Structures are given as C-alpha cells and as structure tokens.
C-alpha cells in the first residue's frame, strides 16, 4: 500500500517556512530531542515484572512528532553523543558507556530505535498521527522494529540455545503496551489542541 507523504508533521507547525530561521529552529529541535531522549532513558517507573524505562516512549514520540528527516537527525545525534561516551542510555553508566556499551546486549535495540524513528516519521508524514487508531498501529510497528534487531543481536551474542525471548521481550511487553497507548493518545491529542487553537 502506497502512502501519500504530503502532510505536515507536528514539529513543522513550529517551524518557519524557509531561510536561516528554519535551520536554527531545526537545530534547536534536534538538540531538544537529544536531551529528551537522554532524560527519558534514565526515567524508571516501578512496574511488574520489570521497571518501565521511558526511552522507547521518547523514541516513538519523537519519530511521530519530528517526521523522518528531523527524527533521523535527532536519533543519530543521540547515538553519536552516546558513542562519544556520555551517559545517555538506559543502562549506561560512568563505568560502561560509549561504543563498549553500544556493542553489548543493547546494541540491536539501538539499531531498532533508528528504524522505529524513520517508520514513525513516515507514518506521521502520511497523516497517521492525526488518528489515535492509526497512530497506535504505527507505534506497534515501531515497537516491532525495535524488538526485531534487538532479539537478533541477543541471539547472535549469547547463542540461540539461550532464553532470548525471556531476556529481551516478554518482561517488557506490559510496559511497552502502556507506553504505546500513551504515545498513541499524545500525538493526536496535540493535533486536536492545535486545531482548536487555530479555530
């Protein structure tokens, strides 16, 4: 099914049409997005069976709000900051950071973050971010794109005879479902507020 990629994404409602002002505001949005991703990665909400980290929520939301190009610039900027050794990932620390952390068990999920941002960006560009149902479907696809490389990388690192799904999927499904629902409400809700403000 072909998507008509014509709609404005949420971040573009904040941007001037062209010129230096556009570039400056895009740069500020990328910096703000990187800061949001780093902050969200460190937020842990108590939950069963494992605490919820808000990193995937921020990834999916930024993809939907920023669109494919600005979202990709933001997530790649975040990865670069992490690769330089800054403590911006959920499990990184002063002792384990940078490329050492990124090549560990989380590496595949970080690749999935990039894929999910691009997918959500294109979904938003096609107008799916205006509808809660379509946004939920896009968020679900984004979650799948995060988990697939994550699980493949875990299997490659530790061997497929290990309980890969029990390590890297099933403990997180409840929390991810809650985050998916929250993100699917947030973006269409912001569009509704913008519509009321303009009306």
Buried (B, 14 or more C-beta within 10 A) or exposed (E): EEEEBEBBBBBBEEBEEEEEEEEEBBEEBBEEBBEBBBEBBBBEEEBEEEEBBBBBBBBBBBBBBBBBEBBBBBBBBBBEBBBEBBBBBBBBEEEEBBEEBBEBBBBBBBBBBBBBBBBBBBBBBBBBBBBBEBBBBBBBBBBEBBBBBBBBBBBEBBEEEEEBEEBBBEBBEBBBEBBBEBBBEBBBEBBEEEEEEEE
